[in-house]
């Protein structure tokens, strides 16, 4: 079975303060919920979530929420960033070592963690991409589950397709993409400022 169907409860939590990356948050799909559901990201199962960058940026890390059996610990995950869910162009595909912080034990007996990993500097243009997790591992070899929080992302699972409505809601998972936004070059700022000033001048003359 590749998921747990759980009774929805209000149990929202933020990500732990510590993370594997010191960059700014470029995309935030919302906090860990801990009780809606969680999707398996090992044992042949894979989950992809969309994320959108409003500006060009250098991606340097990811934080996400996960569930494990009591006493177990998340250790690693294979991650991909692609241009389409389970397709398109693969921009990076690596296995990352996780830095994980215990949060609490949820009402169903699973331990909740915030996990983080760094990404070798990856430059992306503004647009929509997909973060995909698979082949995850834990210290005891048990399943690792990606926390579902019904955030704004679109989510797909490799055996079920679109997860919208699969757990009684608009399913997507808890994660943040971190990095550094690419500044607009000074020359472009000068052009934009000049155009703005010209617009003000034209309005004044027209008045």
N, C-alpha and C positions, 0 to 999 in steps of 0.2 A: 504494500500500500504506500502510495507516494505522498500522502498528505494526511493531516489530522483535521477532522471537522469538529469545531468547538463552538460552544455557546458564546455569543458575543458579550463582552463585558467592558466597562469603562476602566482601562488599566494603562493609560498612556504614560510613557516615560521618555525623557530625553536621552540623547547619546551621552556617554561618559565624557568628562572634560578632557581626558587624555586621549590622544589619537596617534596613529603612526605617521601623521603628516601635519606640518605646521601651516599649510596654505589656508587661504580663505575658502569658505563654502561657496562653491559655484552653482551647485544644484542640491536642493534638500527635498527629499520625498516624505518628510515627516518623521516623527519620533517612533520609537519602538512602542507597539501596543501590548504584545505579550499574551493576548487571549483570543484574538479573532481566529487565527489560523497560522500555519507555518508550512512552507513547501520544501520538500526534500531536494538537496543540491548535491547528492552523491548517489551511489548505487545505480548509476545509469540515468538519473534524472537531472534535468537542467532547467533553469529559470532565467528569463531575460526581462529586464525592465527598461523602459525608455527614460531618457533624460535629455533636457534641452539646455543649450548654452545660448544666452542672449548676445554674447560677444566672443570673439576668438579668445582662446585661453590655453595655458599649459597645464595639463592635468597631472597631479602628482600623488593622489591618494584617494582611498575610498573608506568610509566608515559604514557599517551595517549592523543590523540586529539579528541575532540567531538564537536558536534553541538547541539544547543538548539534553541527553539523559542525565539524571542526578549524578554528580561527582565527575562527569566527563568534562572535557575542555576542547574548544575548537582549536585546530592547529594550522590548517592550510586550506587553500581553495584555488582552483583554476579559474581565472577570470578572462573574459574577452570583452573588448569594446568593438562594436560593429556598427554598420550603417543601416542594418535591418535586423529584425528579430530572427535569429537562427539563419542568417543569410547576409547577402550584400557583401561589402568589403570588410574584412577583418583588419582592424587598425592595430590591435595588440592582442596577444594570446600568451599568457604566462601563468605559472603557478606561484602563488604568493604565500609567504609565511605570515600567519596572523598574530597580531598583538591583541589579546582579548581581555576584557574586564568583566568580572561577574557583576550582574545588576541585582538579581533577586531570583527566587523560585516562584513560578506562577501557580495559580490555583490547581493546575492539573499535574503538578509535580515535575515539570521541566525546568531546568536551570536556564535563565536568560542571560545572554552576554551581549556586550557591544564589542565587535571585532573591527580591526582596521588593518590596512596594508598600504604600503607605498607603491607608486607606479613610476618607473623611469620616465622622465619628462616626456610627455606626449602632447604635441601641439595639435589642437583641433580648432577648426573654424566655427563660427556661430552656426547652430543648427541642432537637429535632433539625432541622438545616437542611442545605442542599446548597451546596457551593462548585463553580461551573462555570467552566471556562476554554475560550476559543475565540478565533479571529481573532488569534492571537499573531503576533509579528513578530521578526525578527532583523536584525542590521546588514547581512547579505548576502542577505537574502530567502530563506533556506533554511527547511526545516521546523524547528519547535521541538517538543520532546518532553517530556512530564511524566513524571518518574521514577517507576517502579512499585517499591514496597517491601513489598507485602503487609501493610500496616498494618491496624488494626482497622476503618477506614471501609468502607462499602459503596460500590462504584464502578460507574458506568454510562458507556457510550460511545454517541454518537448513532446510529451505524450498527449496533452489535452488541448493545446493551442491557446487561444485567448482565455485568460483566467477571469475575465469579467463575468461576475455572477456565479463563479464556481463555488465560492464560500458564502453565498447569499449577499454579496456586495460587489463593489467595483474593486476587485482585488489588485493590489500591488504591494511591494515590499518596502521595509524600512531601510533607507540608505541615504548617504550624502556623498557627493563627488566634490573633492577639494583640489585646489590648485591656485594659479595666479592668472587673472584676466590680463590679456594682452593690451597694453595701453595704445591709444590712438596716436600715431606719430605726430610730432609737433607741426610738421608742414600741413598735415590735414586739418589740425586744429586751427591753424592760421586761415586756411581756406574757408572752413566753416564759420569762423568768427567774422571774416570779411563778408560772407554771404549774409550773415545775420545782421551786420551793420548796414549793409546795402538795403536789406528789407526794411529796416527801421527808417532809413533815409527816404526810401520811396514812399512809405506810408505817410511820412510827414509832408513830403511834397504834394502828395495826392490830397491831403487834408487842406 
